[in-house]
Amino acid sequence: MRVFLKKMEAYAYEHHVPIMDRVASNFISVLLKIYTPKRILELGTGIGYSAIFMCNQCLSIEILTSYEINIERYEIAKKCIVVNLFTAKKLISFKKRF
């Protein structure tokens, strides 16, 4: 899993796509451990990095819904979710807003 996220980090850096940095991901990890949510609403999917990260950090998540307005990033996020088998076992719904 970490290898896949590293590839996503490299893509994001190369294509100037904002994703969570290490401080933010550590903070989110702590919050997920404390609150163990079943549902998450994310505004701004980007390439799906944070959605995949959160679903892999927190086993209690059953549904994650993420909205993205950029069609190119939306399509990349959908592909990344399909590639990531662990995350695909959860219901992740990406919504387009154009």
N, C-alpha and C positions, 0 to 999 in steps of 0.2 A: 504494500500500500504506500509506504513512504517513497518508493521509487516513482510511483505514478504521480504523487503530489509534487515531487521534485521536477518531473517533466512539465507539469502544469505551471510551476513557479518559473521555470526557464522560458516557457512560451509567453507567460504574462510579462516577464521582464522584456523579452525581445519585441513584443507587440504593444508595449505600454498599456497593458490592462491592469488596473488596480486590483490587488488581492490583499488578504490579511497578511500583516507582517508577523514576525515571531511573538512580539509582545501582545498583539491583539489575539493571536491564536492561543497563547498561553492563558490569557484572561478568559476567553470563551471556553476553553477546556475546564477551567475552574468552575465557571458558572454552570456548565453542563453537568459536572459532577455533583454540584450542590443541589441543583433544581431538578435534574433528571426529567426533562420535558418529554411529552409524548408527541407534541405538535410544535412546529416552528414555521413562522412566516418570515421570509427573507425578501427584502426589497432591494433589487439590484443583484442579479445573478452573476454578472460578469461571465466568466468561463466555467462557473460551477465549482470553483475551488473550495469556497467556504461551505457549500452544501455538502460536498463529498467529505470534507474535513469533519464537519459536525456529526454527520451520520456515522462516521467511523470512530469518533471519540465517544459517542453516547449511544449505548445499546437500547435505551428506552424510547428513542425517537421512532415513531411509527409513520408519521406524515411530515414531510417538509415541502412547503409550497414557496416557490421563488418567482418573482416577477422581474423581467428584463425588457428594456425598451429598444436595445440595440439588436437588430435581427441577426447580425453576424455572430455576436457573442451568444445569443440565444441558441443558435444552431451548434456552435462549438460545445456549449454546456450540455446539450442533449447527447452529443456524441461521447463526451467524457463520462456521463452517467452510464451509458450503455457499456462502455469499456470497463468501468469499475463494477465488478460483479457483486461485491459486498454491499455497496450502496444501492445497487439495483434491486436488492431484496426488500428494500423499504420503499414506500410510496413517495416518490419525489415527483412533484408536479411543477414543471416550468411553464410559466404563462407569458405570452407575448403581450406587450402593451405598446402599440405604435400610434 
